[in-house]
Amino acid sequence: MEANQAMHQEQIQRRKRDNLIAFIAMGVALAVAIVLALTAFAPKDTTAAGDSPEATASASAEATATAAPTASAPAQTNSPTVPKADTAAGKTFTGTLTLNGNALGVELDGTKAPQAAAVFKSLADTGFMDGKTCHRLTNSPDFGLIQCGSLKGDGAGDPTYQWGPVENTPADGLYPAGTIAVARGNSTYSNGTQFFITYEDTKLPQDTGGYTIVGKVTSGLDAVTAIAAGGIEGGATDGAPTTKVTIDSFKLN
């Protein structure tokens, strides 16, 4: 009898141990599943995207971000040195953008995009663009543009010079060939000194606000097409142009 009772107690203890082990195993499996889920769906750092078009394999006109995104909403204000929109409101500026010795006729629209026109008129007048490079070229179907105006030529935005809002952005996301638009980072108040020119009809995502169309190329767009034909470093479809592109001058009247 005592032997049977001892055996019975041992069986009970064994079942308890087995249940405990099974419970622990289930807990570990659940924890692993949660970690994997959080990893898979965690927001990706967009700081390597390209000032918008915040460089990624996807079609975007974003500047390489100047700071890691945070949970707080970005300030909806302009940097102190950004000119006021009313300095360009209702005006049209025409002039010349010269790339690698090739003159492009340009026109900026201060009626549809007064803040952007004020910014780029100011940058042109102060000679900011002279000597800057066009660091990015894309060459994909419905995504052909060249991006210029980064402070250091590396695609990074300037945290001391940011402004908004986005103006004159197409609802359908179509930026026709010859469009001059403003590159930006993650928010609609992260516009800066960078701009892009589309050399073919280009579709860009509008889900985060789109990109301001500030003007258009009125002549000489074939110079940009020729740069694009030269290809992209490493044979990529989005990256630095094989031929270095420098802004000789940017003049507006």
N, C-alpha and C positions, 0 to 999 in steps of 0.2 A: 504493500500500500504506500509506504513512504517513498519507495523508488518510483512508483507511478506519479505521486504528487510532485516529486522533484522534476520528473520529466515534463510534467504538465507546466510547471512554473518556467522551466527552461524554454518551452515552446512559446509561452506568452512573452517572455523577454525577447526572444528572437524575432517574434512578429513586431514588437515595439521598435526594435532596432531597424528592422526592414522598413517599417513605415516611416521612421525618422529619416533614414537614408533616402527614401523615395521623395519625401517632402523637401529635403535639402536640394536634391537633384532638380526637382521642379522649380525651386526658387532660383537656382543658378541659371537654368535654361531661360526663365522669364527675364532675369536681369540681363543676360546676353542679348536677348531679343530686343529689349528696350534700348540698349546701347546702340545696337546696329540700326534700329529705326531712327534714333536721333542723329546718328552719323549720316545716314542716307538722305535725310530731309532737312538737315541743318542748312541755313542760308549760306551760300557761297560768298567768299570775300570778292567783291567786285573791284577791288583796287587795282587789279591788273587789266582792266578792260580797255582802256585807251581813251583826254579832252580833245567819253563820250565820245569823229566817229571812230568818259570816263572812259587794248586790242584783244578781241576774242574771235573764236571761229564763227560766232553768230553775227548777224548784221546789226551793228550798233555804231553810233557816232559819239561815243563816250570818251571823255578825257580820263586818263589814268588818274584815279582819285588821289586827292591830296591828304586824305585821312581815312582811317578805317571807319566804316559806318557804325553808328551807335544807335541805341534804342530811342534817343530823344530826337524830335523833329528838327530838321535844319532851320536855321534862322531865315526868315523871309525878308531879308534886308540886303542891301548892296554894300560892298566895301566902300570906305570913305572916298577913295579916289576915282570911283566910277562916275562918269558924267551923267547929268540928269537927262531923262528922256526928252524933255521939252526943248533941248538944244537941237534936236533933229526932227521933232514932230512936224509932219506936213512937208518935209523937204526931200528932195531927191539929190543924191550925190553921185557924180560920175567921175571916172578916172581910170587909172592904169595900175594893174598889178603885174610886175615883171618877174618871171620865174626863169632862172638860167638864161637870161638874155632875151626871153620871149615875152612880148607884151600882150597882156590880156586886157581888153576893154571890160570895165566893170561898172555896175550901177547898183547903188544901195537905196532901199525904199524906206524913207523915214515916216511914211504915212502908215504902212502896214506893220512896220517893226521899228518904232521910234527909239526904244531903249538900245536895241542892237545897233542901229545905225549911228546913234550917238557914240557908242563905245568904239566902233571901228573907225569912225571919222576921227575920233580923238587919238586912237592908236596910230592911224596913218599920219596925222598932223605932227605927232611927236617923234616920228621915225622909229617907233617900236618894232615894226615888222621888218625893217631893213636888216638883212643878214640872217634873219631867222630861217629855219629849214622847214621842209615838208617831210615829216618823219614817217608818214603812214600812207600806204597805197593799198587799195583793194581791187580785186579783179575776179569777180564772180558774176554769174547771171543775175541781173537786177540788183547788183551791189557793186557799183564802180565809182570810187571817189578817191580824192587825194586830200590829206589833212595836214594843215600847216599852223604855225603860230605858237607852238609850245615855247615857253620861256627859255628852257634849257635844251630844247631839241630832242627830248626823250619822251615826249607825250604826256608828261606829268603836268597837272594843273598848278596854278599859283594860288595858294591859300590866302594871299593878301589881296587878290583881285578876283572877286567873284560877284556875280550879279544875276538878276532875273527881272521879270519872269520870262517864260517861253512865250514868244509872239509868233503870229502868222505861221502856224504849223499845220500841215495838210491833214485833214481828217482821215484820208485814205492811205496815208503813209507814203505817198508817191512824191519823190523829189526828182523832177525832170532834169535831164541833162543840161548842164550850165547853171544849176542852182548853186548859190552861195549860202551856206547855212552855218549855224553856230554849234560847235561841239561843246559837250558839257559832261559833267559827272553824274552822280546818282539822283540829284534833285533838280527841280526846275529853277533853283537859285544857285546852281553851280556852273553857270556859263562863265567863260573867262576870256582869254585872248585867242583861243584856237577856233579855227573855222575849217570847213571842208567844201570842196567843189566837186559836184558830181559830173563825170564826163560821159555818163550814160544814165538812162532812166533808172532810178534806184528806189527800192522799197526799204523802209526802215520802220521798226516797231514804234507804235504810238502809245503803248499801254502805260508808259511812265511819263507821258506828256509830250513826246516828240521833240523836234529840234527847230529852232527859229530859222525861218527863211528870211535872210536879211537883204538879199539881192540876187543878181544874176550876172553871168558872163555875157557880154554883148558881142565880143569878137575874140578870136584867138584861142578858142577852146581846143582846137586841134593840137596845140602845144601840150596840153594835159593828156590828150589821147596818145600822143607820141611818147610821153613819159610812161604811161601805162603799158604801152606796147613793149617797152624795154624790160618789163617784168619786175618781179619782187624777189628779194634776196632769198635764196634757198628754194626757189621755185614754189613758194607758198602763194596763197590767194589773198593773204592779208598780212602785211608787214612793211618793212622798210623798202622803198623803191631801190632797184639795182643801181640806178643812176641817182647820185645825190642831188637833191633839189633844194635850191636856195632862193629865197625871196630877195631879189636885187633891190626892189623898191616897191612902195605902195603909196600912190598919190591919189587924193580925192579932191574934187572941187565942189 
